[in-house]
């Protein structure tokens, strides 16, 4: 890349360690270029406090703070949840936020006439792929600057030292610098003691968990929640109509208080290595569970089984940065069709990290108590004899052939 041609750069800015030091680094290494910081609000709450002042004091020429929360929930979270898509138990909290942020970065870059877009993703992680594939989709010729693939800094400790040398204010220190990603859906923790798979996460240590408590510290009495869905979209919580975003935020509080949604996993990253992370997804875990329970009575057998298979592919596409791919869009069209009858109400009992089914109702229920009952019904059990004869015919023929050949 010809650095002399870079006059204006749009930076994906969070105010965290990586993106904070990137501002002075860009000024030093790209001929004092203009740096336009873009902070995407996807629900990181207090992490946005003082962000504008910090960016400008650190050297940014301009900053945009974009509220993307509604779009994030309605266009990314809910379609993924409806698909039942996860990646190796992970509820994709970082994964489906990145394509939306990439889209916003391109919009600002084109508006500002920027020469390049910069991100703070490491060369080891998945997010570099997610950001850059999103950028390629909307601006295929846009230059991308990835400092972690250029600078001589090799660790978070060296980043902190760089920040201190350039008077960049930080909220962390060398003892508390877990690599975190937070939004309204989840919070991830990586690094430090978690890099040793033999270490138990410090769930009971004050300050480690931020969205909830350890199941050990959860209340001794259960909490009931009732969720209503309309065509697979959550519409009310405990009888109160809310937007999907409001429901997620409310469930985060309820689920967090009951120790729901804590996941410790060693996942297979897109770039090939295994990496350990601890995820907090209290509201999302409840939402997935309730949606699945409702689908159990509203989807027919073949559709449900096929949907479960495709959920794996959907989750891999999201995890691997392929949100804007034709296949993901096609799968979403399939999922939307399957949701036409996913309307009804689900009750769950939350207790010390557990979610227990406590009732499900739907006008579209395919469950028939009259047919399934062990009591008296109009179901003619003798019908099964003919069914088994025909269903088992290939097995019988195969066995007869084998016995004949052996003779």
Helices and strands as residue ranges (DSSP letters): G 3-5, E 8-12, H 17-29, E 34-41, G 45-48, H 51-58, E 62-67, H 69-72, I 73-77, H 78-83, H 95-112, E 116-119, H 127-138, E 143-146, G 147-149, H 156-165, E 179-182, E 187-190, G 192-195, G 215-217, E 223-230, E 233-237, E 240-241, H 244-257, E 262-268, E 274-280, H 282-298, H 301-319, H 326-338, G 339-341, E 344-351, E 354-361, H 369-372, H 383-391, H 393-406
